[in-house]
Amino acid sequence: MRAAIVVMVVLAFSPAATAAAPPTVGATATATSGAAPLKVVLTASGDGVSYHWDFGDGAAADGATVEHVYQAGAFTARVTGTSASGESATASIRVLSFAVTLKARQVVGYAQHLRFAGKLVPAVSRKRISLYTADGRRAARGRTTRNGSFRIGVPVRRPGTYVARFGDVVSNAIAVRVRPSLSASFLGSGVVGRPLQLAVRLRPAGAGLVRVEIRRRGRLVTGGEYHSGARIRLPSSRVAEYRIALSTAGSDGYAPRRLTLRKIVFYPRLEVGSTGPSVLALNEALGRLHIALGAVDSSFGLDTRDAVVAFQKLHGLPRTGSVDARFWRVLSTGNAPRARYPGDHIEVSKALQVLFVVRGGQVILISHVSTGATGNTPVGLWHVYSKVAGWLPDGMFDSSFFLRGFAIHGYPTVPFYPGSHGCVRVPVWLAPRIYGYDPPGSTIYIY
């Protein structure tokens, strides 16, 4: 880009035929483009006796040869040559002094995509901009838009410094720190007397050590600094609730991370009337599967019993309403069921004796139900045509009718098997929530 350019003479003609001819004027520059700040030596040639330069950026100078430093931008330098008789002529030369700006977030999660944004000044469309790391490795490329802006994205797995380049024009440097990925999982069910371990994972492993503190009732049980992949044994000889804090210090370009976990060691046998951390763990697990509960707490009440029955129905377990070791094993791998139909509606499975509230094709609430004892609950696609809030004389509560006298409603007793007169019974404590999900005209699938 460094080359002398000769600009043709621009003649100024005198209106008078007898006037002296204007001087011949030309202009050259040692460089017409380059990285800002751009130092340029400008030289005027011709038969003028004096020369005046307008550099195009608000500065000026006199002389046949002048020196000027341009900041970023596009400029036109003009020289006016004057002859001994006072006649004048001008010549011009174009100078492009380039700069590249670069900006980005300075902390990014491990392996996340970091988007760099910048601008080429003066703006030139469709110019290639390259993103480089500090060791000279090209990480990615992009092109400028009409206004000179550009965006370049790159996945970041280690800390480093980045610059953008346009030829020999280099942007400001961006130092990027990486927030490592810190995770932990438990190996073991958490049942009293069964082995239980905490597995720690840090990515990248070079981000340092993980500090682990395991507390029970506020007291430190065990702790220390561990490498990624470490497995730490948790005592499981009795019921306990562990609070676990994991953290990294943050150094060598890595940002600190912190993670908190909770793990409950519980007895496997639970039933109505049970209390404590084992029940809380049960209710939390059922809630994650969208099975309806009155409250996620430490008490095994009728709502927990109904939720347990719903889970047992879904997974082919004996419908006891209580929890044993087999229940826990299935619960540890259980997933929420999928809706059979898309959209917003309610589904009732006569085979499983459960009800699904579906929104956007996803099951958001599950309840155990009891359909007709004789199998007379009508199968098909129905729509709610009438709703009656509160109690009816026959014991129905918050009823949504979908065909003649058939309705989804609350009832004081909901057997674990088909036992109604044909309606879909739901537990009374849950009926108001179900009632709110099926307004008039809403869809009900029964299969």
N, C-alpha and C positions, 0 to 999 in steps of 0.2 A: 504493500500500500504506500510505500515511500518512493515517490518518483516526482521529478520536476515536471510541471505542466505549463505549457506556454499558452496563454490566452490571446486570441487574435485582437488586433487593435480595433477599438471603437472610435470612429471618427466623428467629430462634431463640425458641422458645416456652417460657415458664416453666411448670413443673409446677403452680405454685400459682396459683389463680384470682385472688388478691388482689395478686399481684406486679406490679411496674411492667412495662409493655410494653417490649420491646427496641427499640433505636434503628433508624431507617431508615438503611441504608448502601448506597451505590452506588460504582462505580469507573469511571474513564475513563483512557485512555492516548493520548498524542500519536501513537504508532505501535504497531501490534501485529505488524508483520512488516517485515523489511528486512535489509540486509546487516550482518553482524557486523563489528566491535562495534557494537551497536545501542543508541543513546542514547534512553531513554524517560522522559518526564515522566508520572508517575502521580498522579491526583487523586482523592481520596475526597470523597464528598458525602453529606449526610444530617444527622441531628440528634444525632450523637454529639459528645461533648466531647473525645474523644481518639481517635487512629487509629494502629494499628500495622501495618506492612507486612512481609509475608514474600515476598521476591521470587522464591522458587522455585529459586534457585541457591545457597542456603546463606547469602545475605546478607539483612539486615533493616534497617528504618529506621522512625522515628516521624514523624508529621505528616500533615496533610491533603494536602499536595502534596510529593511527593518525586521525586528524579531518580535513575535507575540506568542503568548501562551493561551490556548483556547480551553475553556471548560467544556463540559458535555453539551452538545447541540449541533445544529446545522447552521452555517454562517456563510455569507457572501462578503468577501473582502474586496473593496473597490479602491483603485488608485487613480488619482487625478493628476495628469501631467500638464504643466503650464510652460509655454514657450516664452522666449525673450520678449515677444511682442504682446504677450498677455493672452494669447489664444490657449484653449485647454481641450483636452480629450481624456476619456476614461477607459479603463480596462478593469475586468473583475475576475475573480477566481473563487470557486466553491470549496469550502472546507467542512469536512464532517469529523467531529470530535466525539468518539463513542464512549459511552459508559453503560455498564450493566448493573442493575440493582437486584438484590435477591433477599427474600424473606421466607421464613417458615417457622413452625413451632419448634421450640428448642428442646422439648422433651416429648418422646414418642414411645408408645408401648412396643414391646418386643415383637418383631415380625409384622408390625402394622405398616400401612401405607402412609408415607409422609409426602404431602404435596408442597412443593416449592413454587412460589410465585415471584415473578420479577418483571423487569421492563428494560428494553433496549432504548437508549436515548442517544441520538434522535431516533424517532420511530421509523422503522423500516419493516415492511410486511414480509412474512414467510422466510425470515432468516433463521438458520439453524443455530440453536443454543444448546450447548452440551453441559451436563452437570458432572463434576469431577469430585472425587474424594481427595483427601490430603495426600495420599500416596500416588496420585497421578492416575488413578483408575477411573475410566469413564463409567459413570453409574447409569446414566439415562440421557436421552436427548428430546428436544422439542423444537417447535417453530414459533416465531413471533406472529402476532395478529397485526391488523392494520394500525393499531395504536402503539405497537411495539411491545405489548405485554405478552407474557408466556407463562405456562404452567407445566411443571414436570413432576411426576410422581414416581416414587421409588420405595420398595419395602426396606425397612431398616432392621437389621439384626444385631448390629454392634454400634457403639458410639463412634463418632468421627466428625470431621470438619468437611464441609462441602462448599464449592465455589461454582459459579456458572461462567462459561467462556464463550466469547464470540470472537473467533480468530485469536489475536493476541490481547484482546480486551478481557479482563478478569474482574468479576464482581467482588463485592465484599464477602467475607467468609462467614458461614453459619456453622457454629458448633452445636451438634445435636447429641443430647444425652438420651440413653435408652432406659426405659422403665421395664425391668425384667418381669417375666411372667412367673408369678409365685402361686403355687397351688398345693393342696394337700388332700389326701383321701384316707379313709379308714379301712383297714383290712380286718374283717371280723364283723359279726352281727351286733355286738354290744350286749349280748346276753350274759348275765352273771355266770362266771366260771369258764367262759369261752375266751380263747386268745384274742387280743385286741391290739392292733398296731396303728401308728400314724405314719403314713408314707409322705415324704416331702419331695416336691419337685420344683426346681428353679431352672428357668431357661432365659438366656444361655447359662450353662453351668459355670462359665467364667465370670459371672456377675458377682461371685463371692460366696460367703458362707451365709447360712440361714440361722438366725437366732430363734430358738423355740423355748417358750415358757408354758408349762402345763400346770394349771392350778385347779384345786378342789376346795370349795368353800373359801376362796380367796388366798389359800396357802399354796405355795409353790411345791408341786409334787416332784417334778423333774424338769430339766431344761439344759440348755447348752447351745453350742454352735455346731451346725451340721452341714455337710456337703449335700448337693442335690442327689436324690436317690436314697437318702437315709431312711431307715425304718426305726421308729421309736416305740417301745412297748409301753402300753398304758395298763396300770393295774385294773383287773376286772373281777376281783374276788368278792366284791360287794356292790350294791347299788351306789352309783355315784354320778355326779354331773361335772364334767370337766370343761373348763374354759381354757382355750388354747390360743396363744398369740404367736404369730410368726412374723419376722421382720428381716429386712436386709439393711445394711448400714448405708449403702450407696457410696461408691467410690470409683475412680478410674473411668469416669464417663457414664456410670450407671446411677440412675436416680433411686432413692430408697423406696421400698415397698413394705406394706404391712397387711396382714391378713388375720382375721379372728374367726375361730370356729368354736362349736360347742358339740360335745358328745355325751350321751347319757348311757350308762351301764344299767341294765334293767332286768327284772325278773320276767321270765317268759309267760307265766300264768297270770292273766288278768281277767276280771269280770266286773259286773255292776257292783259298785261300792269300793272298788280299788282306787287308791290315790297315790300321788307321788310322781317322781320324774319318769318312771316307766310309762305311766299313763300319758304324760305330756309327750313323750317320744312317739307313742302310738297315735295320739291325736294329730300331731304334726305330720306324720307320715301319711295318714288318711287324708288330711287336708290337702297335701301336695298332689294327691290323686283326684282332687275335686269331689271327693265324697262328702256329702252334707254333714255338718256338725253344728250343734248349737253354739259351742264355744271351744276354742282350742286351749284347753287348760289341763290341770293335773287331776281332774276328777272323771271317773268312769261312770257317767250317768246313762240315762236312757238314750240320749242322743248318740253317745259313743257306741252303745249296744247296737242301735240301728245302723250306724256307719259300719260297724264290724260285720253285721249281717249282709249289708250291701256288698262289701268286699268278698265275703265268703260265697255269695251267689255268683259274683263275676268270675271267680276262680275255681269254682267247683269244689269248695271246701264244705265240710259239714256245717249246717246252719245252726250254730249253737248260740251265737251272740257273745261268746267269750273267746279269749285269746290263749293259744298255747304255742309251744315251740314250732310246730308245723306252720301255724299262721304267720309267725315272725319270719320264717324262712321264705315263704311266698311273698310276704309284704316287702322284703328287702329287694326283690327283683320285679315287683309289680309295676305296671304302667297303666296310665289312664286309658280307658277304651276309646275307640274311634266311633264317631257318629256314622250311621248308615246313610244319611241323606244330607245334602248341603243346605246352607241357609240357616234361618232362625226358626226353631220349632221345638216341640217336645216329642221324644220317642219313648215308647213303652215296649219292653221285651217281655212277652208272656212266658217265654222259655226260661229266661233268667230271673224274672220277677223283679225287674229294676226299671227305673225311670231315668232318662237322660234329659237335661235341659241343654239345648244346643244353640250356640250363637256363632254365626259365621262359619258353620260347618264344624265347629269345635265343641266338644263336650265340656261344659263349665260347671255342671252340678249333677250329682248322682244320688238317687235315693232308692232304698229298698221299698217295694210296693207289694200289695196283694191284689190279684185280679180275681175274676169270677171262679168260684169253686167248681162249677160245672163246665168251665171253659167257654162260657157264653160272652165274655168280654169281646166286643166286635173288633175284628181285624180290619185294617184299612187306613185310608187317609181321611182324616176328619178335621172339622174346624169348630172352634168354640162358638156356640150360638147364644149362650146365656150364662151369666155368672151370678152367684148368690153368695154374698159375704156373710160370715158368721155361721151360727148354728141353725140347722133345720131340725124339725121335730124328730126325725128318724136317726139323729146323731151325726149326720153329715156336717162337715165344717169347711167353709171357704170352698164352695163347689163351683167347678167349671164344666158345664154340660156341653157335650160334643155330639150326642145322638140320643134323641128321645130322653129317657131317664138316666142314661149312662153319663157318668161324670168322673173327673179326677177330683178327689176331695180328701180332706183329713178325716180320720176316724180314731176313736179312742183305742181300738185294738187293730193292729196290722200283723196278721200271722206271717210266719216265715215262708208260707206256701200259699197257693191260690185258695182263698177262703171268703171272698166277698160275694155279694149277690150278682155281680157283673160289673160294678164300677171298679175304678182304679183307686185303691186306698193308699194314702200316704200318711206318715206319722203326723199327729195333730201339731206337734211343735214345729214341724217343717211346712205345714200346709200354707201359712201366709206367704212364705217365700215362693212356693210353687204357684200360688194364686196370682202373684205379681208378675210371673213370667208368661202367663197365657191370657192376654187380653182378648176381648171379643174378636172373632175372626182369625185368631192365630191358629197355626197348623199343629195337628197331633197325628203322629204316625203310631199305629199299634200293629205289631207283627209277632 
